[in-house]
Amino acid sequence: MFSKRTAIIKYSALMLTFAVSFIPAEAKLLSGHIEQIKEADVQLEENPQSQASNSFPDNYIGVWHCQTTVTDSQVDTVAKGTSLACDIQFVPDKTGKVTGQWIQPGWVETQISTLSWNPKEAKVDRTSYYFGQSMVQGGSWACRSRDHFIQISESKMECQSYIDQYIDGRYLGRYRTKSLLTRALNSNNGVISTTSAF
């Protein structure tokens, strides 16, 4: 009986040691080697622009014409293949951070979080509400969009997004889009007068 109790205690101690070795700080090593993680940390410290919080890359400054196509949809009112157009204006604010302003009639941005980790790439999480008059279906519309921007040349950018759609607080589903952005030729320090088409 004593040897069985000793074995259980040793097994419990071993399991506790094993569990403690997987604390969250070590959980980031999902793949790769410690040397690779340390090397990546060093690169981020050497280049603070590599992870600019709430700022798009400086290369984005200007006005971009955006042509968006729905590539997949689980929302009845948003059909696959639907095409939309708008302009996006990237401008520096008073603190020097580059902000994005979507020019879409009726839609108002209420929350936006941006992370750019190199001069050509950024991810955005934004929430918008629709206050326009021409609704297909009545109610209070909202959407949460996660966008991944990649600048492929001085005048072209691509963006892949997935959007969660809501009406009156009820979740309708998700759709995915792919956008091609072209820099406006007549932009002047990131500001032009323009209208959007949907």
Helices and strands as residue ranges (DSSP letters): H 2-20, G 24-26, H 34-46, G 48-51, E 52-53, G 58-60, E 62-73, E 83-92, E 98-103, E 107-118, E 121-130, E 141-151, E 156-167, E 170-183
